Amino acid sequence: MAASSSAANPILCASFNQDNSCFVIGTKDGFRIFDSSTGRLLYERVIGAFVIVEMLFSSSLLVIVGAGEQASLSPRRLCLFNTKTGIPLRELNFLTSILAVCVNRKRLIVVLQGKTFIYDINSLVILDTIDTVPNLKGLCAFSPCLDGCFLALPASTTNGSVLVYNVMDLHSHCEIDAHRSPLAAMVFSSNGMYIATASEQGTIIRVHSVSDATKSYSFRRGTYPSTVYSLSFGPSTGLPDILLATSSSGSVHAFFLGLAIDQRSRRSNTFLGSIIPDSVSDALDAAHHHVLHNAVQPGIRSYVVIRKVDKVADTSASESPACRATVSIITHNGYFLEYFLNINHRNESSWTLDREFNLLTAISESGSTSS
């Protein structure tokens, strides 16, 4: 959603579409669209540098914003681009640089430093303007689900408060006091029911219920501060099974919400568990925390999604099915990695690298490269 701030990396932005079936990267030369399942390069446009490229599911519509390295690609100009015709459909111009863009079938969200605009994506009629605190990084989260279509924005520059806004009914839904330090990352579950947040300290990740703004879980990512680059819930119609995080440490952290529920229930039946608040004990309990160390080079910005979660029959205990998550990672130094995360009924985990390839050297098989 938001542009990368690192000029040293070849990838300026990266995002998956709303159902994670495709992903797109923006580079100093143009943008490239890939199939998530096969890794095949589907489309490429070589026309200049882009800091924002967002897909609308698997349609031919892209929302693109230039990096300003060419006069025609201003960071203050948003373009709706048709990949089938190769021509712009509409353009929107702003007084300051566009920092982030979110899109679904009904809404187009444009985030500037001090304002956020909500448009009807079909007519491009502006529906509402939200005055925000200075949002220098364009931090935001968006739930594309029309039944729970929420936008999250920082509500403070001094602490980790989150403004949750209903973009369908156009009103403020709630404000969540998530952290003591300013926010660094946040993400909604696919159904818009939960929001996960991390602060600039990066040691604690919290999950809140959106409906009543209550804290559901607290997870300790680590003891030492680290910049959380991305968060991702597993796909789910209810409470997601898994939450993932990547950070500047180069590790991938997996938190299992289902295990947290079971442990909270067992703990509440003990005397000690009954007197320790869940917010404290959850953060200190590492049983549902699984880490893949050195997944990415430390300091390299990365973007992670859980493409799918499968329940797999566990032959050692058929009554307790195991879980396998397909974890996809885009690194801003130009690589795609996909891991299988397996958890058995004893809460033992294993990570298996399934595939890895260079995003910048991939060649289109369909001849869809344009310039």
Secondary structure, DSSP 8 states (H G I E B T S, - for coil): -B----SSSSEEEEEE-TTSSEEEEEESSEEEEEETTT--EEEEEESS-EEEEEE-TTSSEEEEEE-SSSTTS-TTEEEEEETTTTEEEEEEE-SS---EEEE-SSEEEEE-SSEEEEEETTT--EEEEEE-S--TT---EE---GGG-EEEEE--SSSEEEEEEETTTTEEEEEEEEESS-EEEEEE-TTSSEEEEEESS-SEEEEEETTTTEEEEEEE--SS---EEEEEE---SSS-SEEEEEETTS-EEEEEHHHHHHHHHHHHTSHHHHHS-HHHHHHH--TTEEEETTSS-TT--EEEEEEEEEEE--TT-TTS-EEEEEEEEEETTTEEEEEEEEE-TT--EEEEEEEEEETTT---SS--EE-
